Amino acid sequence: MEDLVAVARIARPRGLKGELAADILTDFPERFADLVDVKAVMPDSTERELKIEKHWFQSGRVVLKFEGVDSIEAAETLRNADICVHEDDAVELEEGEYFDWELAGCEVRTLDATVIGTVRELMRTGATEILVVDGEKEYLIPFAESICTEVDIEKRLIVIDPPEGLLEF
């Protein structure tokens, strides 16, 4: 994906007129109100330009209706696609806030420069987000300022000050 940010992932067709239920992948669901032109990145990595005709929220998901997708069969072709916007169109974040995709791939080191591993994903638990880090084993590191003392997206580096026992097990 060339500089694209996923805002939703199509789960399944919904209804008879081409509507699609999608999981919301943005912390800013209100942004769907202004979205028209998006890209669908298919599971095989091919891309398709789409226009959102309308949207609404239902049961924790967003229901999307795209121009020209007017049947269950047409909607089915979009199953599991990521609905993306260009990185330039991503919501502006406050200082100290990061997109999940910016954190994925960052190297994680301790204060003494010991490499722990690489961030695979950010897991949302409802409380503090958790960095899932692949190293000698899988580490689950709370993404909290008291632990993640430095986050440098340009250098693809996160420095942690782990409390005793965090990296053991």
C-alpha positions as CSV (number, residue, x, y, z in Angstrom):
1,M,0.0,0.0,0.0
2,E,1.6,3.2,-1.1
3,D,1.2,5.8,1.7
4,L,-2.4,4.6,2.5
5,V,-4.1,4.6,5.9
6,A,-6.8,2.0,6.5
7,V,-9.9,3.5,8.1
8,A,-12.2,0.4,7.8
9,R,-12.1,-3.3,6.9
10,I,-15.1,-4.8,5.0
11,A,-16.6,-7.6,7.0
12,R,-19.5,-8.7,4.8
13,P,-22.4,-7.5,2.6
14,R,-25.4,-6.1,4.5
15,G,-28.7,-5.7,2.8
16,L,-29.8,-6.2,-0.8
17,K,-28.6,-3.0,-2.4
18,G,-24.8,-3.4,-2.1
19,E,-24.3,-2.0,1.4
20,L,-21.3,-3.4,3.4
21,A,-20.8,-3.8,7.1
22,A,-17.2,-2.8,8.0
23,D,-15.1,-2.8,11.1
24,I,-13.9,0.7,12.0
25,L,-10.1,1.0,12.1
26,T,-9.9,4.7,12.9
27,D,-10.1,6.5,16.3
28,F,-12.0,9.2,14.4
29,P,-15.2,7.5,13.1
30,E,-16.7,11.0,12.6
31,R,-14.4,11.3,9.6
32,F,-16.7,9.2,7.5
33,A,-19.0,12.2,7.3
34,D,-16.5,13.9,5.0
35,L,-15.1,10.9,3.1
36,V,-16.0,10.4,-0.5
37,D,-13.0,9.1,-2.5
38,V,-11.4,6.1,-0.9
39,K,-9.3,3.1,-2.1
40,A,-10.2,-0.5,-1.4
41,V,-7.1,-2.6,-1.0
42,M,-8.1,-6.1,-1.7
43,P,-6.7,-9.2,0.2
44,D,-4.5,-9.9,-2.9
45,S,-3.1,-6.3,-2.6
46,T,-4.9,-5.1,-5.8
47,E,-6.5,-1.6,-5.4
48,R,-9.8,-0.3,-6.5
49,E,-11.0,3.4,-6.4
50,L,-14.4,3.8,-4.7
51,K,-16.8,6.6,-3.9
52,I,-18.8,6.5,-0.7
53,E,-22.5,7.4,-1.5
54,K,-23.6,7.2,2.1
55,H,-22.7,5.7,5.5
56,W,-24.2,5.0,8.9
57,F,-23.2,3.4,12.1
58,Q,-24.8,0.2,13.4
59,S,-23.8,-2.2,16.2
60,G,-20.3,-0.8,16.5
61,R,-19.6,-1.0,12.8
62,V,-19.9,1.4,9.9
63,V,-22.2,0.5,7.1
64,L,-20.9,1.8,3.7
65,K,-22.7,2.2,0.4
66,F,-20.4,2.7,-2.5
67,E,-21.3,4.2,-5.9
68,G,-21.8,1.4,-8.5
69,V,-22.0,-1.3,-5.9
70,D,-25.7,-2.1,-6.1
71,S,-26.2,-5.8,-5.3
72,I,-25.1,-8.5,-2.9
73,E,-23.0,-10.0,-5.6
74,A,-21.1,-6.7,-6.2
75,A,-20.7,-6.1,-2.5
76,E,-19.3,-9.7,-2.0
77,T,-16.3,-8.8,-4.2
78,L,-15.2,-6.3,-1.6
79,R,-15.3,-8.7,1.4
80,N,-12.1,-8.4,3.6
81,A,-10.9,-5.3,1.7
82,D,-9.3,-2.5,3.6
83,I,-10.9,0.9,3.0
84,C,-8.1,3.4,2.9
85,V,-7.3,7.1,2.5
86,H,-4.1,8.7,1.4
87,E,-1.7,9.4,4.3
88,D,-1.9,13.1,3.4
89,D,-5.7,12.9,4.2
90,A,-5.2,11.2,7.6
91,V,-6.5,13.1,10.6
92,E,-3.9,15.4,12.2
93,L,-2.9,14.1,15.6
94,E,-1.9,16.0,18.8
95,E,1.7,15.9,20.0
96,G,2.5,12.5,21.5
97,E,-0.3,10.7,19.6
98,Y,0.5,8.1,16.9
99,F,-1.3,6.1,14.3
100,D,-1.1,2.3,14.8
101,W,0.6,2.0,11.4
102,E,3.3,4.4,12.5
103,L,4.2,2.3,15.5
104,A,4.2,-1.1,13.6
105,G,7.7,-1.9,12.6
106,C,9.4,0.3,15.1
107,E,12.4,-1.2,17.0
108,V,11.9,-1.4,20.8
109,R,15.0,-0.9,23.0
110,T,15.6,-0.4,26.7
111,L,17.3,2.6,28.2
112,D,20.6,0.8,28.0
113,A,20.1,0.1,24.3
114,T,19.2,-3.6,24.6
115,V,17.1,-4.5,21.6
116,I,13.8,-6.1,22.7
117,G,12.3,-6.6,19.3
118,T,10.0,-5.0,16.7
119,V,6.4,-3.8,17.2
120,R,4.0,-6.1,15.3
121,E,0.8,-4.3,16.3
122,L,-0.9,-2.1,18.8
123,M,-3.6,-4.1,20.8
124,R,-6.5,-2.1,22.2
125,T,-7.8,-3.5,25.5
126,G,-10.1,-0.7,26.5
127,A,-7.6,0.7,29.0
128,T,-4.0,1.3,28.0
129,E,-3.0,0.2,24.6
130,I,-0.5,-2.6,24.4
131,L,2.5,-2.9,22.1
132,V,2.8,-6.4,20.8
133,V,6.5,-6.8,20.2
134,D,8.2,-9.7,18.4
135,G,11.6,-10.5,19.8
136,E,13.1,-13.6,21.4
137,K,9.5,-14.2,22.3
138,E,6.3,-12.1,22.1
139,Y,6.3,-9.2,24.6
140,L,3.3,-7.3,25.6
141,I,4.4,-3.8,26.6
142,P,1.9,-1.1,27.9
143,F,2.0,1.9,25.6
144,A,2.2,4.3,28.5
145,E,4.5,7.4,28.9
146,S,5.9,6.0,32.1
147,I,7.2,2.9,30.2
148,C,7.7,4.2,26.6
149,T,9.9,7.1,27.4
150,E,10.8,8.0,23.8
151,V,8.9,7.5,20.6
152,D,10.8,8.5,17.5
153,I,8.7,7.7,14.4
154,E,11.3,9.1,12.0
155,K,14.0,6.8,13.4
156,R,11.4,3.9,13.8
157,L,12.5,3.6,17.5
158,I,10.7,3.3,20.8
159,V,12.8,3.4,24.0
160,I,11.3,1.7,27.0
161,D,12.0,1.8,30.8
162,P,10.3,-1.5,31.7
163,P,9.2,-2.0,35.3
164,E,10.7,-5.0,37.0
165,G,9.3,-8.2,35.7
166,L,7.7,-6.8,32.5
167,L,10.2,-8.5,30.2
168,E,10.3,-11.8,32.1
169,F,8.2,-15.0,31.8
